[in-house]
Amino acid sequence: MRYLIPLLAASLLFAGCASNDQRTEPQKTVAAVKGHQLLINGKPETLFGFRAGSAPLREDWTRELIAQLPMWREYGINSFTLWLQGTSGAHHRLFTDDGKIDPAPGDVISRAGYGLVESAAVVSRESGEAIIARTRRIVEAADRHGMVVVIGIGYRSSWKKTDTVEMATTAMFSAAEPFRDYPNVILNVWNETNTGNALETPQAVARYVAAIRKAAPQRLVCAGSLQSKMNIELAKAVEVDLYCQDAGRNLKDTLAAFEVLRGFGKPIINVESYGGNGGGYVDDTSLGVKAPAGYWVDFNAKGGWRRVYGAWEEKDYRDATGRPLMGKHSYRELIRYVGNDSSRQTHLFVHVAGWFQGASRVETASQIGPRTTPGRWDNTFIAGHGAANGSTSEPGILWLLEEMRAARR
């Protein structure tokens, strides 16, 4: 078991090397690992939460996420994950070319037209230092509510072709150091590692893990991939505390990915249920579906359709472009699988791409804007409209909160 030393002892241990803005007040929430289980304040727990993606990359997103935490906690949500370099909903370089946290403002870019017309929209300009500061605010708010935060570092869209493993190793140290005094934090090395990229091989990941452990010796560290084969390679080659993976784009493959890793005897978190197939939207080709203002965008391609965000069909289905999407049934079954795991080895962060990364599910950059305006959409963290039961008339994620609360009983 990796015990987390008391904060006072940690302060003495790191005296002389801690930055001036490190936190000093006592922590409420401590994450640790014992065998195949994850502990919160010494008690085995199953993590249920959401992938909150790009929340630290803009001030309004950060405030909105923090505002939801009391409500999430009422439904038993005890954790969530976000990415320092963002997601397709919005991403940012974060680092200088020598791997330090960038103090200068840089573009925050949303990937518009996911699966449609590839384009990009600059939705803000932020410095790496500002993003780190917001992330710490989120972590401290989570701690007050007894919640664990998995912080991801490496995100493929934010690296340059000229970046080296040496530069990325320095970047991992730079990103981990600000969170060394936060025992409710788990550090996730890289999003969707893939052996086809020199920066993402098991050997490179092992170097990143070592750098993170040097920067934040008491923090838990995880790694994983969207490929079951790569997950096995990482499990065999890299010593981490738990596995943070997102293999499986349908229910069958996602459950199989959990089973493949069970034998390695460590906690397993699915940090992005169904990946790009966890869309969380419905397309209506009649353009006549009734949906509340601000929750839909009309598309013009192929005769046109209306996309309602925060809506699902019951069974697995396809959107207007032919992309497969997981229905309510697949979400319920995955939540119940984790909830019924009496061994408490498996954990789940529900991914709703058309909600938490909604900016990447529009057709053009011009459709990214205020969510209160029909024809525009953006990232959001609120529960939704009305009963928020995932229908086109009452879109939202409250039904998912209810499913996760029921699974925890």
N, C-alpha and C positions, 0 to 999 in steps of 0.2 A: 504493500500500500504506500502511495506517495502522500505522506502527511504534509499538511500545510502549516508552516510555522506561524506562531502568533505575530500579529502586526508589529508589536513593539520590538520583538526579536528581529523581524525583517528590517525594521528601520535601523537598528544597530548594525546589522550585517551589511547593509548597503550604504552606511554613512560614508560620505565623501564622494559617492558616485551617483547618488540620486539627483534627479533634476529638481529645481526649486519648486516646481508646481506639482510634485507628487502629493497624493492625498495623505492626510494625517489622521482623520477621524476613524474610529473603529468600524470594521466591516460587520455586516449582519449575516451575509450569505457566503458560505465557503463550499466550494466544489472539490471533491476528491474522488479517487478511484481505488477500489479494493477488489481485486480479482476481476470478474466480469461485470461488476456492478459500479454504477456511479452513485456517489453519496452527496447529499446536500446537508450540511451541518451534521455529518456523521450518520445520517439515515439513508438507506437505499431508496432511490427515487427513480421513477420513469420520467424522462423529459418529454413534455409535449409543448410545442410552440409553433412559431411561424418563421419563414425565411423573410426577413424584413429588408433584405437587399441593400438598397442605396440610401437608407434613411440618414446616415451622417453627412451626406454630400451636400445637403442644402438645409438652411435654418428652418424653413417651414416644415420640411419633412421630419426633422429631428423633433421639433415641438409637437407635431401631430402624433408621432410614435410615443413619446413620453406621456402624452395626455391619455393614450389608450391603456397604459400599463395597469392602472387600478381596475379597470373593467376586465381586462384579460385575466388578471389574477383572481377575480371573482369567479371566473369560469375554470379555474384550476391550471391555467397556463403558467408554467414555472420557468420558461426559458424562451429564447429566440436566437436567431443568427443574423448577422449582418456582415458586410464586406467593406473594408477600409478603402478599397479601390472601386467599390461599387459593383454594379451588375449591368445587364442590358437595359434596365430601367434608367440608369445613368452611371457612367464610370469616369474615373479621373486617374491621372498618372500617379499622384501622391508623392513620388520620389524624384530627387534630382538624379542626374546621370551617374553620380557616384554612390547612389543608394541611401542618401540621407533624406529625411522628411523635408519636403520642399516648402520654404517659407514664402515663396512667391505665388500669387494667384495664377491658376491655370484653368483651362476649359473643363467644365463638367458636361459630358456629352451623353445624351440619350440616344439609344439606337432605335430610330423610328423605322417602322415597316418590317418588323420581325416576321419573316416568311412571306413578305410582300415586296414592296419597292424599298430596297436598302437605301437608307439615307440617315443622316445624323443631325441632331439639333443641339446647339449649345444652350443649355438651360440655366447655367450659372457660371460664375468664375470664383473658384475657391482655392485657397492654399492648402497644402498638405497639413500644415500646423493647425488650421481651422478645423479640418476634418477630424484630426486626432482629438482636438478639444471637444468637439461635439460628441464623438464616440465616448469619451470619458464621462460626459454628462449623462449619456444614455446608460452607461454601465452603472453609474452611481444611482440613477433613478431606479434601475432594475434591482440593485442591491437593497434599496429601501423597501421593495416589495417582495424580497426573498426570491429573486429570479436570477438564473444563470444566463450569461451571454456568451455565445460562441462567436468569436471575431475572426473572420477570414482575412487573409493578407493577399496572397497572389491571385490576380484575376487576369485572364489571358489578354483581354482587350487593352490593358493598360501597360503592356510591356513593348519595348522597341526591338526591332530585329538586331540591333547592335548590342543589346543587353547580354551580359555574360552571367554564368553561374556565380562568379565572384561578386559581381555587382548585386545580383539578386540575394546572395547570402548576406551582404551588408544591409540590404533593404529589409530583410527579415529581422535582423537585429534591431534596426531603427524602429520598425513598426511594433515590435514586441516590448521594447523597453518602457514605453509609457504605461504599460498595463501590468508591470511586475508586482505592484502592490495591491492588486485587485483579485482576491481569491474567488470571486464569482465569475471570473473570465476563463474560458477555454480558448486557446489559440489554434486556429485551423490554417495549415500551411498554405494550401493552394486549392483553388476551385477547379474541379474536373481535370486533374492531372492526366496527361496523355504521353505515352512513351515516344510519340512521334515528334516531340519538341525537346530540344536539348536542355531547356530550362526545367523540364518536368519529369525527368527520369528518376527512378528510385534512388540512384546515387546522388543526384542533385537534391532531392527531397531530404535525404539523410543529412546533407550539409546544412540545409535550412533548419531542420529540427535542432541540430547542434547549436546553431546561432541563436535560435529562439530560447533554448534552455540557458544559454549563457546570459542573454539579456534579461530573462525572467525566470530564474531558476525554480521558483515554486509554482509556476503556472502549468496547468495541464496542457498537453499538446496533442493534436490529432491530425490525421491526414487521410485522404481517400481519393476515389476516382469515380467517374460515371461509367466505368467499364469493370465488370466483375473480374476479368483477367488481370487488369492493372491493380485492382484491390488486393488480389492474392499476392502479386509481386511486391506491393508495398508492405503487406503484412509479414512477408518473409524477410524483407530486406531492411525495413526501417523500424526502429524502436520508438513507438509512440504510446501514449497512455490509453487512447481509444481511437476508434475508426470513425471518421466523418465522411461518409460516402453518399453518392446519389445515383447509383446504378439502378437501371430499370425504368423503362418508359411506359410500362403498363403494370397492372397489379401482379400478374404471374411473375414477371421478371424482377420486380421490386422485392417480392417476398423471397424469391430464389437468391437474390443478392444478399439479403439478411442471412439466410441459411448458410451460404458459402463462408461467411466470416465468423459464424458462431464458434467454429472449432478452434479459433485462435485465442479464445478465452479472454476477450476484452470487450468493454462496452461498444455498441455500434449505434451510431446516429445516422439516420437518413436525413441529410441536411437540405434536400431539395426534392420533395416527393414529385415524381413523374417529370421532372425537368421541364423542357419546353412543352410537353404534353399536359402539364398542369395549368391549362389556359385560364379557366375561370371566366369564360365569356361565351355567349351564344350569338350566332349570326342568323339574321332573318332576311331572306332574299326578297320577301314581299315589301320590305321597307315600311311595314305598317304596324309592327309590334308596338304595343303600348309599354313605354318605359319612362321612369321619372327623368325630368330634365337634368342634364349633367352626367348621366350614366351611360350615354350611348354616343356613337360616332357613325355617320353614314359614309360608306365607301363607294367609289365610283367604278372600280374595275369589274370586268366580267358581268355587266348588267347591273351591278350595284347590290349592296346589302347593308343592313343596319347591325352593328355590333353592340351588344349590350354587355357591359362589364359587370362582373360580380354575379353572373348567371350561369347555371349548369343545366344540362339535360340529365335525366336519371341514369341512363346507360351510357357507355362510352360512345362517342360520336365524332363527327368531323366538322371543321369550320368551313367557311365558304371557299377557302383556298385548297381544301382537301387535307389540311393538317389534322392528325388524330388528336382528340382531346379526351381526357378522362372524365367520366360522369360522376354523379354523386355516389353511385354504388361503389365505384373503385376507391373513392376517398373514405367512405364509411368502413369498407372492409380493411383497408390499410390501418386506419385508426384503431379498429377493433383488434387487429392482429397484434399491434404493439401493446394495447391495453390489456390483452389477455395473456401476455407473456409473464408468467409467474416468476420466471428467473430474473426479470428486470435487466436483461442484457440489451434489449432493443429500445430505441428512442426515435422520436419523429418530429421534424419541423415541416409543417404543411406548407407547400408552395402554391401560391395562386398568382401566376405570372401576369394575368390581366388585371390584377389589383395592386399588389405590392411592386410590380414592375410594369405597370400599365402603360407607361410612356413608350415602351418597346412594342406595343401591340396596336399601334396606329399605322396608317398607310403612308402618311407624309409628315415631315417635320412641322408643317403648319397646323397639324391637328393636335399638337402638344400644347396645352395651355390650361387655363382655369377649369377645374372639374365642374364648376357650377354652370358652365356654358355648354349647351348642346353642340355637338360637333367637335368637341375637344375632350382630351383625357390626359391624365397624369398619374403618377404614383400616388397611392393613398393607403392609409392604415386604419381608417375608421371602420366601424361595424357595418355600415351601409344604410340603406333606405328602408323605413318602416320596420317590418319584422326581419328584414335582411335574411330571408330564407333561401336565397339563391335562385329565385324565380326572376323572370324578366320584369315583373311588376314591382317586386320588392328585392332588388339585387343587394348582395352583400355577403359577409362572411360569418354572421352570427350563428348560422346553422352549423358551421364548422366548430365554433366555440362550444356549442351545445353537444356535439358529437364527442369532442375531446373531454369535456367534463363528464359525460356519461361513461366514457372508457376508463376514466381514472377511478371510478367507484369500486 
